[in-house]
Amino acid sequence: MPVIFAREAPKLWRKVCAETSTEISFLAGNWKYFLAGLVFQYLHGLAAHGVHYLHRPGPVLQDAGFFFLPELGQDRSYLSETLFSVIFFSFVLWTFHPFVFQYKKIYTVLIWCRVFAYLGVSQMLRIITFYSTLLPGPNYHCREGSKLARLPPPESALEVLLINFPRGVMYGCGDLIFSSHMIFTLVFVRTYQKYGTKRCIKQIAWLVAVIQSLLIVASRKHYTVDIVVAWYTVNLVVFFIDQKLPELPDRSLGSTSQQLLPISSRDKDSKNREELDKFRNGNSTNITT
């Protein structure tokens, strides 16, 4: 075992270094989009924190999901957060797998630029929606009688800008329609559905997304409408963004050139036909499909 590790470790290190160099070159050409995505995540958190000041607790609204799904209770409400953490960190690790594994289909920087585009548009629609109509939060800490249901007026602008992280994220109220957890979950699942390679994992991912939806409602963190709206809104957002943005380069095609800008699907199809013609004419002995 020590001999095998000593032989493979230098190869792994060279692979990580080569991949890091490639990703840095992509980041240099796309840093504005990457930075804009990160900044908008903060702005989304700021908006969610701001609506908490406007939240007014009231009776929990009548909800079909609350009627059909048994209430988990405060002692088991952590289940939905635990599953979401698994989804989140599993996706993050997958986006960095090209640094370690030999088979590489994606570029990490380009994937995250695309993910930030999905998240940004979805969260912009979410901000518009939950500021349009404020609903009484169904979560336990948002109900009448809870000290966390209403925030006292801020004493300074810094108190608002810091968004009371992470407590403000865990105990927010008012940002209901539609669910932020489902935005992240569906964006991650849709991204892996398109760029992932394991069919069984894709099927499991969709099943986990459904379970996550049910757990959120059973934990009384959102109304059912928050989940339903998230399902069709996020999927439509991803669909239309994919129609507008150029396709990402597919590394599994065996291309030796590393393009800094994504190639369009038309260019990729033309390149595939060219390689296939060379193969049929006997000019190429190695083609990857």
Summary of the structure (lengths in Angstrom):
residues: 289
radius of gyration: 22.8
end to end distance: 35.3
largest distance: 78.1
contacts: 820
relative contact order: 0.14
helix: 67%
strand: 0%
